Amino acid sequence: MINDVAPLQLGKYNRLQVIKELDFGLYLDGFEGEEILIPRVYVPEGTEIGQFLDVFIYRDSEDRLIATTLKPFATVGEFAYLKVKDVSKLGVFLDWGLMKDLFVPFGEQLSKMAVGRSYLVYIYIDEETQRIVASAKIDKFLPEVDPIFNERDEVELLPYEYTELGIKALINKCKIGVIYKNEVFRNVNLGEFTIGYIKKIRDDGKIDLALGKIGFDRIDNVKQVILSSLHAQKGFLPYNDKTDAEVIYRNLQMSKKDFKKAIGGLYKDKVISIQDNGIYIIQSE
């Protein structure tokens, strides 16, 4: 969101007025006498003195405040799934969409971060250096008081790490949960937001997640998937309760358990017939 008022916010978007023009760029009014350069390459065509520009403010390699119209993948105060571009003696550098990469000190890494791999990090301003940096130690940036969730709640998930149990995901940008690997029945891309559901809240506060709706709501959704597939395949699917679970997962992206419950319900409702070679639709919705 653009900030229309002072003070200047480092690592975020600001709306600043053009006050001076030079060959290599424009100077913007950064408040309290501060003039901030926006290099010529980032200046929108036709910009004139007196106009306001919406810009992102960061520091260059010499710690000078710089403005750009480029948009980073995330700003200060946000979580982001970013790829490591380079390693130095002091830490690693992440690609976050700007000319200057985002620094993660070694002390802010959970484990050694490798070039080419992506990690979930939190972006913040280091109080000592006043530089924009990132940390992979996610837990210390989550709220001290656990957010209130209820089982079956629909939530926004950011999957970010495969583990022996399954996939760790950030819930509503404020809590970590796990999608167990035996319950992953569709493709999950790390770093891409997706909708999920609170499956179980454990006594220790840990949260189990699901990618599909819980209980009867989930089975209703599975029924709709099966019916849509039947209509798309002229009323026949070559699967029944004897079909291998891997085949059902690969073609319908659901568990065999849910498939059996769904076709059982559709059969009971006289919507489909179940034959040795598959299922047939016998009435339209």
N, C-alpha and C positions, 0 to 999 in steps of 0.2 A: 504494500500500500504506500502511496506517495505521501510524504510529510510536507505540509504547507507552511509550517511555522518553525522558528528557531527552537532549540539550538540545532546545529548541524549534527546529523547522525551518521557516524562512521559505520561502514558495512551495511548501509541500508540505502533506500531510494530517497532522494531529496528533490524538492523543486526549487531551483536557484535561478537568479536573474543574471543575464549576460551584462557585464559592465565594461569590458575592454576586448578589443580584437587585435591580434598580432598575426604575423605570417604563419606561425607554427600552431596556432589555436586560439581559443577564447578564454578569457578569465571570467569566472563566475563569482558572485557575491556570496561568500561563505559565512557571513555574519561576523560581528565583532572585529571587523577590519581584515578578516581572512579572505584572500583571493585564491581561488582554486582553478587550476588549469584543466581545461578539457582539450586534449590534443585534436588537431585539425581533422584527423582521420575519423573521429567520432562525432563531429559536428554535423547536425542535419543540414541539408542544403537549404539555403535561403534564410538561415538564422541571422538575426540582426541584434544589435545592442538594445537592451531594454526588454527583450523577450525573456520568457522563463523556459527553462529546460528541465525535464525530468531525468535525473542522472543518478547513477550509483557512485558512491564515494568510497574509495579505498586508498591505501598507501602504496607508492611505487617502491622500487628497490632501494631508493635513497630516503625512504620514510616521508616523502612529500605527499600531501593530500592530492589526489588525482580524481577527476570526474570522468565518467564514461557513459555512453548510451547503450553499451553492451549490457546484457542481463546475465548475471551469474546463475548457476544452477540453484543456488540457495543463498540466503543472506544471514547476517548475524542473528543469532537466536533461533535458528532453524536446524533441523536434522537433514542430512543429505547422504546419498549413497554415491560415493565418488571414487574415481580410479586413480591409483598412484602412477605418477609420471616419472618421478626421479627420486633418488635417495642421496642425502648428503651426510656429513659427519654429525649433524645435529638432529636430523629427522628426515621426514619424507615430504614430497610436494605432490599435491593433488590437483587434478584438472577440475576447475570449477567454472569454466566458461570464460575466463578473462585472460589477458595477456600474462599477468603475473599469477603464478600458481599459488595454491593455498597450502600453508605450512602446517605440518603436524610434528611437534617436538617428540623425541624418543620417549620422554616421560609421559606423554599422553597416548601412548600405544598400548593396547592390551597384550599384543604379541608383535613380533617383527612383521612390519608391513612390507609387502613385496611389490615391485614394479609390475604393472599390468593387471593387478588384482584390484577389486573394488571393495570398499568398506563403508559401513555406516558411521558417520561422524557427526559431531555437534559443532557448529561454528560460533565462536565467541571472540571477545576482545580481551587479550591478555592485559591484566591491570598494570603490570610492571612495565611492559614495553609499549602499551597502547597500539599493538599490532593485531590485525585480524588473523586468528589461528583456528585450528580445529583439533578436536580430541576424539579418539575412538573409545574413551572410557565413558560410555553412554550413561551408565547408572547414576553418576554423580550430577547429571543434568536433568534427571527426571524429577518430578514433584516429590517433596518429602512426604506429603500426605497422599496415599493412594487414591486415585480417582474412583468414583462410584460407578461400578458396572453391575449389570444383572445378567444372569444366564439368558441366552437367546438374543441379547442386544446385537443390533447391527453396528459394526464399527469399521473404521478405515484402517487398513493394514499396510505396512511397508515391510515386506519380507526382505531380510538382509543377510542371513547366514544359514548354511546347512550344518546340522549337527548330527550326532548319532541318533538322537531322538526324532529329529525332523527338521523343521524350518523355524528359526527364530524370526519374530516379526514385531515391529513397533506398532503399538495400538494407539490410535488417535493422538500420536505424537507425545504420549505421556506415560506409557507402560509397555513392558516387554511380555510377550506371550509366545507359545509354541504351537505350531501345527504339526501333529504327529505324522511321521512319514507314511504309516499305513492308512492314513486318512486323506492323503493328497491324491485326488482323482482328476486333476486337470493340470495343465502346464502352469507353473508359477515362475515368473521372472523376477529375480532378485532386483531390488531397487525400483520396482514399479508399484505404485499404489494400487490396491485392490480392495474390494469389499469383502468382509469376513464377519464372523459371528462369535460371540462369547459362548463357548461350549460348557466350560466348567470353571468355577472359581474355587481353588483349593484352600484348605484351612490355613496354609502358610502364605496365602495371598497370591500364589502363582496362578497363572491363567492358561487354560487349554483353549485353543482356538479351532474353529472349523471354517472351511471355505464355502460351505453350503449351509442353507438354513437348517435349524435344529428340529428334530422330532417330526411331527405331522406336517409342519410347514415345509420341511425338507423333502419329504416324500411327495407332497403335492407338486413341488417344483420338479422332482424327478419324473413324475407322471407327465408333466407338460413337455419335458425334454423327449420322452419316449413317443408321445403323440406327435410332436413336431417332426421327429425322425420318420415315423410311420407315414405321415402325409407326404414328406419329401421323397419317400421311397415307394410311392404308389400303394401304400397300405400294408406293406410286408417288411418285417425285419427278421433276418435269419438267426435269432437268438431266443433262447428260452431258459428255464431254470436249470437246465443241464449244461448250458454253455460255460466254457472256461472263464474264470474271473478276469484273466488277462485280456481276453478277447472283448469282453464287455467294457473293461476300463479303456482299452485302446480305441474302441469305436464310439462309445457313448460317454466316456469320461465320468463314470460313476462306479461305485462299488457293486459287487454282485449282490450283496445283502440288500442294498437300496433298490437295485433292479428287481429282485424277487418280490420285495414288498410292494413296489409300484405296479408290476404286472399282475400281482395277486389282487390288488385293489381295482385295477382296470378290468380284470376278468370278472370280479364280483359285480362290478357296475355294468357288466355286459357291453363294454366298450371294445374289448378285444377277445379273440379266441386264441388259445395256446395249443399249438400243434407240435408234432415231433420235429418239424423242420424250422420252426420259428413262431412268431406271433403275427396275427392278422387283425387289422381293424375291421370291426363289423358294424360300426355306426359312427357317423360324423358328430362332432361336438355341436 
